[in-house]
Amino acid sequence: MSKKDIKAKGGLPIVRGARKIRLQELPMFTRQVSAMLSAGMPLVQTLVAMEGQTDNKNFKPVIAGIRTRVEGGAMYSEALAFYPTIFDELYVSMMRAGEVGGILPETCARVAMFLESSNKLRAKVKSAMMYPTVVMIVSLVLSTALIMFVVPVFVGMFADFNAELPGLTKALLKFSNLLTTYWWAALTIVGGGIYGFKRYNKTDKGQYKVDEMKLRFPIIGELATKVAVSRFASTFSQLLHSGVQIMESLEIVGLATGNRVIGDSLIAARKTIEEGQPLSTALESNKYYPRMLVHMLSAGEKTGQIEGMMDKVSEFYESEVETMLNGLTSMIEPLLMVFIGGIIGTIVVAMFLPIFKMSEVVM
């Protein structure tokens, strides 16, 4: 195992390109492991085959390390747990349950489907947010360039114009002079703000507050709630299908929803279950959980079909997220055009108002 590819931290390795491996390599790796195990191939031979056919130079030594530990007598899930930057607690727990239950091939197939579905949902959200983000950045850069480099050209012209400048033009000239003179301060403030927000969001309190704001924000809050609920239902279902106990499942699911507020409420719900109450009772008192989820969960608890009900909930909310993203994209496009046109138009009007005024004087 190359030290260049893997470096140790706290006794456990950090793999280079771990995020890319999780998103691109892991679903296919899991599905291929499932296929080979289902065909009767022993686990060690399966890992040898996977090591040989993997092109990712960072993932190859990871598979080799897993194989070495399995050959040494470790359980597959124990070997996976040695690489937490790739195989998170959710993945390891499901594999452990599959091993204990003697259904590792089936568990791998189920996990592969889960990973593919999660990646698909993540890609939809990312794709929908990419367009408005790029347009906003381009519009801000273009507006800043006009204010810093084009507006000053008009200053000399306006200096020879002895009439009183319109208020909009004077405000724009002052802002242009301020930005041109103190551009370094503006960059420092923007950069410091971004850095400070990232640092704050990494703290427990900060992450909780930011996630809470996401849920309360108009429109975006509804989307964030549906995404978190879809992840919860899908992850919870997969864990129960794999044989993971409900108490352990809730703790793992709490870390996998992508929202700290939803996650913490799921972890706290274990206390309600310990007191003999059903999970649906704990979620019913939380305003962020849709009534449909609570009713479906309650029905699943009464019929003993929680997994099936959560599968249906996950499918429903994934469809809801896709529909909402399509609607938001259609709505955002014209709004962005109006926003950009408003900014550029205001700058242009502010520049040409004195010229129009000058032409009126001449006439």
C-alpha positions as a printed NumPy array, in Angstrom:
array([[  0.   ,   0.   ,   0.   ],
       [  1.555,   3.248,  -1.138],
       [  2.099,   6.001,   1.411],
       [  1.501,   8.433,  -1.416],
       [ -2.061,   7.19 ,  -1.873],
       [ -3.001,   6.703,   1.782],
       [ -1.813,   8.602,   4.821],
       [ -2.653,   7.716,   8.406],
       [ -4.48 ,   9.982,  10.793],
       [ -5.46 ,   8.856,  14.271],
       [ -4.582,   5.245,  13.407],
       [ -6.972,   5.209,  10.43 ],
       [ -6.01 ,   6.076,   6.842],
       [ -7.321,   9.037,   4.866],
       [ -7.59 ,   8.099,   1.203],
       [ -6.911,  10.648,  -1.497],
       [ -9.918,  11.284,  -3.694],
       [-12.232,   9.609,  -1.17 ],
       [-15.237,  11.722,  -2.191],
       [-14.836,  10.794,  -5.853],
       [-14.499,   7.14 ,  -4.9  ],
       [-17.682,   7.252,  -2.798],
       [-19.719,   8.902,  -5.525],
       [-18.35 ,   7.213,  -8.646],
       [-16.593,   3.973,  -7.73 ],
       [-18.445,   2.66 ,  -4.685],
       [-21.879,   1.93 ,  -6.239],
       [-20.355,  -0.131,  -9.069],
       [-17.883,  -1.811,  -6.704],
       [-20.716,  -2.862,  -4.384],
       [-22.862,  -4.151,  -7.249],
       [-19.984,  -6.184,  -8.715],
       [-19.154,  -7.667,  -5.314],
       [-22.806,  -8.683,  -5.009],
       [-22.783, -10.325,  -8.446],
       [-19.59 , -12.315,  -7.76 ],
       [-20.74 , -13.456,  -4.319],
       [-24.147, -14.451,  -5.733],
       [-22.325, -16.54 ,  -8.344],
       [-20.636, -18.502,  -5.56 ],
       [-17.192, -16.861,  -5.664],
       [-15.479, -16.681,  -2.232],
       [-15.053, -13.217,  -0.738],
       [-11.243, -13.196,  -0.941],
       [-11.267, -14.16 ,  -4.617],
       [-13.924, -11.534,  -5.245],
       [-11.715,  -8.862,  -3.702],
       [ -8.725, -10.078,  -5.733],
       [-10.785,  -9.756,  -8.904],
       [-12.023,  -6.308,  -7.932],
       [ -8.492,  -5.178,  -7.136],
       [ -7.322,  -6.282, -10.562],
       [-10.067,  -4.579, -12.551],
       [-10.191,  -1.271, -10.665],
       [ -8.605,   1.57 , -12.613],
       [ -8.744,   4.158,  -9.832],
       [ -5.199,   4.325,  -8.45 ],
       [ -6.433,   5.57 ,  -5.072],
       [ -9.097,   2.884,  -4.685],
       [ -6.878,  -0.049,  -5.689],
       [ -4.703,  -0.017,  -2.518],
       [ -7.872,   0.282,  -0.429],
       [ -9.278,  -2.922,  -1.92 ],
       [ -5.888,  -4.566,  -1.399],
       [ -5.942,  -3.531,   2.261],
       [ -9.46 ,  -4.933,   2.704],
       [ -8.425,  -8.211,   1.097],
       [ -5.359,  -8.466,   3.346],
       [ -7.445,  -8.029,   6.478],
       [-10.084, -10.52 ,   5.346],
       [ -7.312, -13.046,   4.602],
       [ -6.036, -12.407,   8.121],
       [ -9.373, -13.476,   9.614],
       [-11.21 , -10.165,   9.927],
       [-14.86 ,  -9.862,   9.014],
       [-15.6  ,  -8.   ,   5.79 ],
       [-17.352,  -5.193,   7.686],
       [-14.368,  -4.861,  10.055],
       [-12.02 ,  -4.513,   7.099],
       [-14.277,  -1.871,   5.548],
       [-14.422,   0.081,   8.81 ],
       [-10.657,   0.646,   8.565],
       [-11.385,   3.155,   5.735],
       [-14.096,   5.469,   7.185],
       [-13.528,   8.196,   4.585],
       [-14.916,   5.802,   1.953],
       [-17.105,   3.33 ,   3.861],
       [-19.179,   5.32 ,   6.318],
       [-21.022,   3.964,   9.363],
       [-24.162,   3.337,   7.327],
       [-22.326,   1.205,   4.773],
       [-20.372,  -0.748,   7.383],
       [-23.443,  -1.39 ,   9.55 ],
       [-25.417,  -2.78 ,   6.625],
       [-22.551,  -5.054,   5.621],
       [-22.174,  -6.247,   9.211],
       [-25.869,  -7.082,   9.366],
       [-25.617,  -8.908,   6.042],
       [-22.701, -10.988,   7.275],
       [-24.391, -11.888,  10.541],
       [-27.612, -12.801,   8.73 ],
       [-25.814, -14.793,   6.051],
       [-27.235, -12.611,   3.269],
       [-24.165, -10.594,   2.27 ],
       [-24.757, -10.889,  -1.525],
       [-28.347,  -9.665,  -1.162],
       [-27.236,  -6.892,   1.183],
       [-24.581,  -5.729,  -1.289],
       [-27.186,  -5.603,  -4.061],
       [-29.54 ,  -3.595,  -1.848],
       [-26.763,  -1.197,  -0.809],
       [-25.74 ,  -0.72 ,  -4.45 ],
       [-29.305,   0.26 ,  -5.35 ],
       [-29.418,   2.605,  -2.377],
       [-26.141,   4.299,  -3.353],
       [-27.239,   4.71 ,  -6.953],
       [-30.562,   6.203,  -5.859],
       [-28.822,   8.575,  -3.422],
       [-26.37 ,   9.716,  -6.088],
       [-29.23 ,  10.277,  -8.512],
       [-31.078,  12.456,  -6.008],
       [-27.903,  14.377,  -5.156],
       [-27.18 ,  14.961,  -8.85 ],
       [-30.707,  16.309,  -9.432],
       [-30.424,  18.81 ,  -6.593],
       [-26.915,  19.855,  -7.64 ],
       [-27.934,  20.251, -11.275],
       [-30.952,  22.383, -10.368],
       [-28.837,  24.677,  -8.165],
       [-25.936,  24.933, -10.616],
       [-27.651,  27.131, -13.208],
       [-28.852,  29.925, -10.89 ],
       [-25.541,  29.887,  -9.027],
       [-23.494,  30.321, -12.21 ],
       [-25.818,  33.032, -13.535],
       [-25.651,  34.937, -10.244],
       [-21.846,  34.795, -10.187],
       [-21.556,  35.908, -13.82 ],
       [-24.   ,  38.784, -13.277],
       [-22.137,  40.003, -10.184],
       [-18.763,  39.816, -11.957],
       [-20.156,  41.654, -14.995],
       [-21.783,  44.342, -12.854],
       [-18.59 ,  44.843, -10.846],
       [-16.554,  45.144, -14.052],
       [-18.945,  47.792, -15.406],
       [-18.819,  49.78 , -12.191],
       [-15.025,  49.608, -11.816],
       [-13.892,  50.007, -15.446],
       [-16.699,  51.501, -17.529],
       [-18.28 ,  54.014, -15.154],
       [-14.966,  55.886, -14.501],
       [-14.746,  56.607, -18.256],
       [-17.838,  58.774, -17.937],
       [-16.462,  60.743, -14.98 ],
       [-14.464,  63.166, -17.155],
       [-17.44 ,  63.727, -19.406],
       [-19.669,  64.498, -16.459],
       [-17.041,  66.87 , -15.001],
       [-17.419,  69.131, -18.051],
       [-21.166,  69.011, -17.657],
       [-21.91 ,  71.906, -15.302],
       [-25.522,  70.944, -14.68 ],
       [-26.639,  69.061, -11.585],
       [-26.279,  65.299, -12.04 ],
       [-29.296,  63.068, -11.412],
       [-29.378,  61.417,  -7.981],
       [-29.067,  57.912,  -9.458],
       [-25.943,  58.922, -11.41 ],
       [-24.313,  60.564,  -8.372],
       [-24.986,  57.497,  -6.247],
       [-23.469,  55.222,  -8.88 ],
       [-20.382,  57.454,  -9.263],
       [-19.83 ,  57.456,  -5.498],
       [-20.173,  53.691,  -5.364],
       [-17.798,  53.296,  -8.328],
       [-15.199,  55.554,  -6.686],
       [-15.558,  53.686,  -3.397],
       [-15.212,  50.273,  -5.051],
       [-12.288,  51.37 ,  -7.246],
       [-10.395,  52.885,  -4.309],
       [-11.139,  50.232,  -1.701],
       [-11.496,  47.104,  -3.842],
       [ -9.064,  45.309,  -1.543],
       [-11.348,  45.996,   1.43 ],
       [-14.336,  44.63 ,  -0.491],
       [-12.435,  41.452,  -1.346],
       [-11.32 ,  41.122,   2.272],
       [-14.88 ,  41.503,   3.56 ],
       [-16.321,  39.019,   1.051],
       [-13.503,  36.507,   1.559],
       [-13.632,  36.891,   5.329],
       [-17.398,  36.467,   5.308],
       [-17.186,  33.252,   3.291],
       [-14.37 ,  31.9  ,   5.45 ],
       [-16.175,  32.838,   8.669],
       [-19.411,  31.212,   7.494],
       [-17.596,  27.982,   6.597],
       [-15.868,  27.901,   9.976],
       [-19.148,  28.584,  11.775],
       [-20.938,  25.903,   9.736],
       [-18.343,  23.345,  10.85 ],
       [-19.231,  23.82 ,  14.514],
       [-22.094,  21.828,  16.03 ],
       [-24.071,  24.944,  16.928],
       [-23.407,  26.588,  13.579],
       [-24.357,  23.552,  11.53 ],
       [-27.576,  23.151,  13.494],
       [-28.519,  26.836,  13.038],
       [-27.757,  26.81 ,   9.305],
       [-29.75 ,  23.609,   8.747],
       [-32.614,  25.065,  10.783],
       [-32.601,  28.171,   8.583],
       [-32.73 ,  25.973,   5.484],
       [-35.88 ,  24.287,   6.765],
       [-37.57 ,  27.606,   7.619],
       [-36.667,  29.438,   4.415],
       [-39.62 ,  29.886,   2.024],
       [-39.724,  27.355,  -0.855],
       [-36.128,  26.223,  -0.215],
       [-37.246,  24.991,   3.217],
       [-39.916,  22.782,   1.672],
       [-37.38 ,  21.349,  -0.759],
       [-34.811,  20.746,   2.005],
       [-37.463,  18.99 ,   4.107],
       [-38.484,  16.682,   1.274],
       [-34.874,  15.804,   0.487],
       [-34.159,  15.013,   4.166],
       [-37.351,  12.958,   4.518],
       [-36.573,  11.01 ,   1.349],
       [-33.084,  10.218,   2.639],
       [-34.436,   9.236,   6.042],
       [-37.092,   6.88 ,   4.635],
       [-34.721,   5.276,   2.13 ],
       [-31.847,   4.823,   4.601],
       [-34.111,   3.593,   7.398],
       [-35.733,   1.067,   5.076],
       [-32.399,  -0.274,   3.818],
       [-31.041,  -0.695,   7.339],
       [-34.134,  -2.57 ,   8.506],
       [-34.1  ,  -4.731,   5.371],
       [-30.481,  -5.613,   6.158],
       [-31.343,  -6.691,   9.695],
       [-29.975,  -3.717,  11.632],
       [-31.872,  -3.163,  14.894],
       [-34.177,  -0.144,  14.995],
       [-32.267,   1.624,  17.804],
       [-28.973,   1.376,  15.96 ],
       [-30.712,   2.275,  12.696],
       [-32.023,   5.553,  14.083],
       [-28.569,   6.657,  15.189],
       [-27.084,   5.833,  11.792],
       [-29.985,   7.414,   9.895],
       [-29.613,  10.546,  12.   ],
       [-26.155,  11.027,  10.503],
       [-27.268,  10.278,   6.938],
       [-30.202,  12.649,   6.404],
       [-27.988,  15.575,   5.411],
       [-29.776,  17.898,   7.858],
       [-28.671,  18.283,  11.468],
       [-32.121,  19.27 ,  12.778],
       [-33.815,  16.206,  11.268],
       [-30.901,  13.98 ,  12.255],
       [-30.812,  15.075,  15.881],
       [-34.564,  14.556,  16.219],
       [-34.205,  10.961,  14.971],
       [-31.426,  10.227,  17.44 ],
       [-33.519,  11.767,  20.233],
       [-36.493,   9.611,  19.177],
       [-34.72 ,   6.553,  20.551],
       [-35.64 ,   7.691,  24.059],
       [-39.324,   7.583,  23.13 ],
       [-38.932,   4.038,  21.83 ],
       [-37.09 ,   3.004,  24.998],
       [-40.137,   4.204,  26.935],
       [-42.311,   1.837,  24.931],
       [-43.782,   4.359,  22.488],
       [-43.746,   3.824,  18.704],
       [-41.43 ,   5.896,  16.515],
       [-44.373,   7.564,  14.801],
       [-45.404,   9.084,  18.148],
       [-41.994,  10.724,  18.546],
       [-42.019,  12.144,  15.014],
       [-45.629,  13.343,  15.224],
       [-44.726,  16.109,  17.668],
       [-41.968,  17.443,  15.376],
       [-43.209,  20.147,  12.989],
       [-40.636,  19.326,  10.323],
       [-41.983,  15.835,   9.556],
       [-44.826,  15.742,   6.992],
       [-48.092,  14.189,   8.175],
       [-47.926,  11.642,   5.362],
       [-44.632,  10.26 ,   6.665],
       [-46.016,   9.947,  10.201],
       [-49.21 ,   8.201,   9.017],
       [-47.321,   5.782,   6.748],
       [-44.852,   4.975,   9.526],
       [-47.698,   4.417,  11.981],
       [-49.414,   2.069,   9.528],
       [-46.146,   0.185,   9.04 ],
       [-45.666,  -0.208,  12.771],
       [-49.183,  -1.608,  13.186],
       [-48.853,  -4.085,  10.302],
       [-45.187,  -4.961,  10.851],
       [-44.287,  -3.619,   7.405],
       [-42.169,  -0.592,   8.269],
       [-39.604,  -1.374,   5.566],
       [-42.218,  -1.558,   2.812],
       [-43.94 ,   1.625,   3.971],
       [-40.635,   3.509,   4.111],
       [-39.822,   2.334,   0.59 ],
       [-43.087,   3.875,  -0.606],
       [-42.433,   7.096,   1.319],
       [-38.945,   7.346,  -0.16 ],
       [-40.231,   6.849,  -3.707],
       [-43.004,   9.4  ,  -3.187],
       [-40.759,  12.131,  -1.81 ],
       [-38.036,  11.492,  -4.362],
       [-40.669,  12.058,  -7.032],
       [-41.839,  15.17 ,  -5.161],
       [-38.274,  16.513,  -5.065],
       [-37.851,  15.974,  -8.807],
       [-41.161,  17.693,  -9.557],
       [-40.333,  20.601,  -7.271],
       [-36.853,  21.005,  -8.769],
       [-38.31 ,  21.137, -12.274],
       [-40.809,  23.757, -11.133],
       [-38.153,  25.829,  -9.385],
       [-35.886,  25.714, -12.429],
       [-38.705,  26.944, -14.663],
       [-39.529,  29.72 , -12.209],
       [-35.957,  30.783, -11.461],
       [-34.91 ,  31.305, -15.094],
       [-37.214,  34.284, -15.838],
       [-36.613,  35.738, -12.369],
       [-32.867,  35.651, -12.962],
       [-33.29 ,  37.349, -16.309],
       [-35.297,  40.108, -14.631],
       [-32.694,  40.397, -11.856],
       [-29.753,  40.646, -14.254],
       [-31.612,  43.   , -16.548],
       [-32.48 ,  45.175, -13.568],
       [-28.861,  45.499, -12.438],
       [-27.377,  46.133, -15.885],
       [-30.283,  48.364, -16.862],
       [-29.895,  50.506, -13.739],
       [-26.19 ,  51.044, -14.469],
       [-26.842,  51.942, -18.11 ],
       [-29.689,  54.314, -17.252],
       [-27.571,  56.017, -14.559],
       [-24.808,  56.606, -17.119],
       [-26.985,  57.95 , -19.891],
       [-29.389,  60.107, -17.878],
       [-26.929,  63.08 , -17.821],
       [-26.36 ,  62.683, -21.56 ],
       [-30.09 ,  62.827, -22.197],
       [-30.261,  65.872, -19.927],
       [-27.402,  67.52 , -21.844],
       [-29.177,  66.961, -25.167],
       [-32.32 ,  68.603, -23.738],
       [-30.281,  71.681, -22.711],
       [-28.68 ,  71.948, -26.162],
       [-32.043,  71.706, -27.872]])
